[in-house]
Amino acid sequence: MGCCASRAAGTYPASPSPQPNSSRAAINTTPSNTALPRPSTTHTTTSHHRPLNERFNVPLRTHAWAARKSKPWTRTKLDRERIAFFDTRVTGRPEIWGAIRAAVGELHAEAKNGGEGGGTATAQTIIDAVGATLPTGDLADGVYDALGAYYGIPEWVVCDPVNVTEEGEVPEVEDEDDSKGKVVVTERETVKVTTRLSERGGIDVRVRIGRGETVKTLARMVAEESDLPPQKHLKIAYLGKILRENDTLVAQGWREGHMLNGLVFG
């Protein structure tokens, strides 16, 4: 006879069933046989975009153009305007402009030698040496540096026109009938206006216009002087404001000697 009462096996009371706990049930309801989706190791995405470190670069080729009869180019004028163009570059990297100037010089020397002398190959080497690229192979279409900055170059800088006017030669002018009815304006009644274009490397275009002429007339003259393509449209701006086409410059607050901005669209 023991001091503790014995109990037959299997007579212990059953343990109470755990009460359902909504929060715990919510946490532990993920089935053990359900696997989370794994990222595929075999699928590859095909990109149709050219990498940023790869740019179109076409070998340098020659450019040809013809000057309009209303705007003849002599060799003296070409030389003067080219010097002024490179001396007034204020945007972009100086070493790129220096390379472009040297490359253009090689092309001019080759043209004077009748296409001989290897100027094109030398110009290509100069462009390549500074890491610049030619998207079309034509310098007149512009150059990009290694950082993606654009350098616009007018065609009259790249080469002479095929119809260059020789010194002393009288250029063709409008017929007499075309000039009838036009008002003759003396130089005292005109003003010299400088307009900086928003493209082509930001060249400065200088024209002389009558004080009573409208901004629309000025825009047409600037477009003709800069040889803008017909599909391009030019707006004149002053102090950050686009000027009204049917009013004069003075009527819109412009002061003589101040530079205007030519915004090229299209």
C-alpha positions as CSV (number, residue, x, y, z in Angstrom):
1,M,0.0,0.0,0.0
2,G,1.6,3.2,-1.2
3,C,1.4,6.6,0.1
4,C,0.2,7.9,-3.2
5,A,-3.0,6.7,-4.9
6,S,-2.3,4.8,-8.1
7,R,-4.4,5.4,-11.2
8,A,-4.8,2.9,-13.9
9,A,-3.1,3.6,-17.2
10,G,-5.1,5.5,-19.7
11,T,-7.4,7.1,-17.1
12,Y,-5.8,10.5,-17.2
13,P,-8.1,13.2,-18.4
14,A,-7.6,14.4,-22.0
15,S,-5.8,17.7,-22.4
16,P,-8.2,20.5,-23.3
17,S,-8.2,21.4,-27.0
18,P,-6.6,24.8,-27.7
19,Q,-9.1,27.5,-28.4
20,P,-8.8,29.0,-31.8
21,N,-6.9,32.3,-31.9
22,S,-7.8,34.4,-34.9
23,S,-4.6,36.4,-34.9
24,R,-2.4,33.3,-34.5
25,A,-4.4,31.4,-37.1
26,A,-4.0,34.2,-39.5
27,I,-0.2,34.2,-39.1
28,N,0.1,30.4,-39.4
29,T,-2.2,29.7,-42.3
30,T,0.5,29.5,-45.0
31,P,0.3,25.9,-46.3
32,S,3.6,24.1,-45.9
33,N,3.4,22.6,-49.3
34,T,3.1,26.0,-51.1
35,A,6.4,27.3,-52.4
36,L,7.0,31.0,-53.1
37,P,7.8,31.8,-56.7
38,R,11.5,32.0,-57.5
39,P,13.0,34.4,-60.0
40,S,13.8,32.8,-63.2
41,T,17.5,32.3,-63.9
42,T,17.1,31.5,-67.6
43,H,14.9,34.4,-68.8
44,T,16.7,37.4,-70.3
45,T,15.3,40.7,-71.4
46,T,16.2,42.0,-74.8
47,S,16.8,45.7,-75.0
48,H,16.4,47.6,-78.3
49,H,18.1,50.7,-77.0
50,R,21.7,51.6,-78.0
51,P,23.9,51.8,-74.9
52,L,24.8,55.3,-73.8
53,N,28.5,54.7,-74.3
54,E,27.8,53.8,-78.0
55,R,27.0,56.6,-80.4
56,F,26.6,56.7,-84.2
57,N,29.9,57.6,-85.7
58,V,30.1,57.8,-89.5
59,P,33.5,58.4,-91.3
60,L,34.0,62.0,-92.4
61,R,32.8,62.9,-95.9
62,T,32.9,66.0,-98.0
63,H,30.1,68.6,-98.0
64,A,28.8,70.5,-101.0
65,W,26.4,73.5,-101.1
66,A,25.5,76.4,-103.3
67,A,25.1,80.0,-102.2
68,R,21.9,81.9,-103.1
69,K,22.2,84.6,-105.8
70,S,20.8,87.2,-103.3
71,K,23.6,86.4,-100.9
72,P,27.0,85.9,-102.7
73,W,30.0,84.6,-100.8
74,T,33.5,85.9,-101.7
75,R,36.6,84.2,-100.4
76,T,37.4,87.3,-98.4
77,K,34.0,87.3,-96.7
78,L,34.3,83.5,-96.1
79,D,37.7,83.9,-94.4
80,R,36.5,86.9,-92.3
81,E,33.3,85.1,-91.1
82,R,35.0,81.9,-90.3
83,I,37.5,83.6,-88.1
84,A,34.7,85.5,-86.3
85,F,32.8,82.3,-85.9
86,F,35.5,80.4,-84.0
87,D,36.6,83.4,-82.0
88,T,33.1,83.9,-80.6
89,R,32.4,80.4,-79.4
90,V,31.4,80.7,-75.7
91,T,29.7,77.3,-75.1
92,G,31.1,73.8,-75.3
93,R,34.6,72.6,-74.5
94,P,37.5,74.7,-75.9
95,E,39.5,71.6,-76.9
96,I,36.5,70.3,-79.0
97,W,36.2,73.7,-80.8
98,G,40.0,73.7,-81.3
99,A,39.8,70.2,-82.9
100,I,36.9,71.3,-85.2
101,R,38.8,74.3,-86.3
102,A,41.9,72.3,-87.1
103,A,39.9,69.7,-88.9
104,V,38.1,72.3,-91.0
105,G,41.5,73.9,-91.8
106,E,42.7,70.5,-93.2
107,L,39.6,70.2,-95.4
108,H,40.1,73.7,-96.7
109,A,43.8,73.0,-97.5
110,E,42.8,69.8,-99.3
111,A,40.2,71.7,-101.4
112,K,42.8,74.2,-102.5
113,N,45.1,71.4,-103.6
114,G,42.4,69.9,-105.8
115,G,41.3,67.2,-103.4
116,E,44.8,65.9,-102.8
117,G,47.0,65.9,-99.7
118,G,45.1,63.6,-97.4
119,G,43.3,66.4,-95.6
120,T,40.1,64.4,-95.0
121,A,42.1,61.6,-93.3
122,T,44.0,64.0,-91.1
123,A,40.7,65.8,-90.2
124,Q,39.2,62.4,-89.2
125,T,42.2,61.7,-87.0
126,I,41.9,65.0,-85.3
127,I,38.2,64.4,-84.6
128,D,38.8,60.9,-83.3
129,A,41.7,62.1,-81.0
130,V,39.4,64.3,-78.9
131,G,36.7,61.5,-78.7
132,A,34.2,63.4,-80.9
133,T,31.7,61.7,-83.2
134,L,30.0,62.5,-86.5
135,P,26.5,61.1,-86.6
136,T,26.2,61.6,-90.4
137,G,29.8,62.0,-91.4
138,D,29.1,65.6,-92.5
139,L,30.6,68.3,-90.4
140,A,27.8,70.6,-91.4
141,D,25.4,68.4,-89.5
142,G,27.3,68.9,-86.3
143,V,29.6,67.1,-83.9
144,Y,29.1,65.4,-80.6
145,D,31.7,65.2,-77.8
146,A,32.2,62.2,-75.5
147,L,29.7,63.7,-73.0
148,G,26.9,64.0,-75.6
149,A,27.1,67.8,-76.1
150,Y,26.3,69.1,-79.6
151,Y,28.5,71.4,-81.6
152,G,26.8,73.0,-84.6
153,I,28.9,74.2,-87.6
154,P,27.5,76.3,-90.5
155,E,28.1,74.9,-93.9
156,W,30.0,78.1,-94.9
157,V,32.5,77.2,-92.2
158,V,33.0,73.7,-93.5
159,C,33.7,74.5,-97.1
160,D,33.4,77.1,-99.9
161,P,30.2,77.1,-102.0
162,V,30.4,75.6,-105.4
163,N,29.5,79.0,-106.9
164,V,31.8,81.2,-104.8
165,T,32.0,84.7,-106.1
166,E,35.4,85.8,-107.1
167,E,36.8,89.2,-105.9
168,G,35.6,92.0,-108.2
169,E,32.9,89.9,-109.8
170,V,29.5,91.6,-109.9
171,P,26.9,89.3,-108.4
172,E,23.5,88.8,-110.0
173,V,20.8,91.1,-108.5
174,E,17.1,91.3,-108.8
175,D,15.4,92.5,-112.0
176,E,14.6,96.1,-112.2
177,D,10.9,95.4,-112.3
178,D,11.2,93.6,-109.0
179,S,12.6,96.6,-107.3
180,K,9.9,99.1,-108.5
181,G,7.7,100.5,-105.8
182,K,10.3,99.7,-103.0
183,V,11.1,102.6,-100.7
184,V,14.7,103.6,-100.6
185,V,16.0,103.8,-97.0
186,T,19.1,105.8,-96.2
187,E,21.7,104.4,-93.8
188,R,20.7,107.0,-91.2
189,E,17.2,105.5,-91.1
190,T,18.5,102.0,-90.5
191,V,19.9,100.2,-87.4
192,K,22.4,97.3,-87.1
193,V,20.9,94.4,-85.3
194,T,22.7,91.3,-83.9
195,T,20.7,88.1,-83.4
196,R,22.1,85.0,-81.7
197,L,20.6,81.8,-83.1
198,S,19.5,79.0,-80.8
199,E,21.1,76.3,-83.0
200,R,24.1,76.0,-85.4
201,G,26.4,76.5,-82.5
202,G,24.8,79.8,-81.5
203,I,26.1,81.9,-84.3
204,D,25.6,85.7,-84.3
205,V,23.8,87.0,-87.3
206,R,24.2,90.8,-88.1
207,V,21.8,92.6,-90.4
208,R,20.9,96.2,-91.0
209,I,17.2,97.0,-90.9
210,G,15.0,100.1,-91.2
211,R,13.9,101.5,-87.9
212,G,10.3,101.3,-89.0
213,E,10.5,97.6,-90.2
214,T,8.6,95.0,-88.3
215,V,10.0,92.0,-86.3
216,K,8.6,89.8,-89.0
217,T,10.8,91.4,-91.6
218,L,13.8,91.1,-89.3
219,A,13.2,87.4,-88.8
220,R,13.1,86.9,-92.5
221,M,16.3,88.7,-93.0
222,V,18.1,86.8,-90.3
223,A,16.8,83.5,-91.7
224,E,18.1,84.4,-95.2
225,E,21.5,85.6,-93.8
226,S,22.0,82.4,-91.8
227,D,20.9,80.1,-94.6
228,L,18.2,78.5,-92.5
229,P,16.4,75.6,-94.3
230,P,12.9,76.6,-95.6
231,Q,11.3,74.1,-93.1
232,K,12.7,76.0,-90.1
233,H,10.8,78.8,-88.5
234,L,12.4,81.7,-86.6
235,K,11.0,83.7,-83.7
236,I,12.8,86.8,-82.3
237,A,13.1,87.2,-78.5
238,Y,14.4,90.0,-76.3
239,L,15.1,89.8,-72.6
240,G,13.4,86.4,-72.4
241,K,10.2,87.5,-74.2
242,I,9.1,86.5,-77.7
243,L,8.4,89.7,-79.7
244,R,5.3,90.4,-81.6
245,E,5.9,90.0,-85.4
246,N,3.8,92.9,-86.6
247,D,5.4,95.6,-84.3
248,T,8.8,97.2,-84.5
249,L,11.7,96.5,-82.2
250,V,11.7,100.0,-80.6
251,A,7.9,99.8,-79.9
252,Q,8.6,96.7,-77.9
253,G,11.3,98.2,-75.7
254,W,14.4,97.1,-77.6
255,R,17.5,99.4,-77.3
256,E,20.0,99.9,-80.0
257,G,23.1,97.7,-79.4
258,H,21.3,95.1,-77.4
259,M,21.5,91.5,-78.7
260,L,18.4,89.6,-79.7
261,N,17.8,85.9,-79.5
262,G,16.7,83.9,-82.6
263,L,14.7,80.9,-81.6
264,V,14.7,78.3,-84.3
265,F,11.7,75.9,-84.5
266,G,11.0,73.0,-86.8
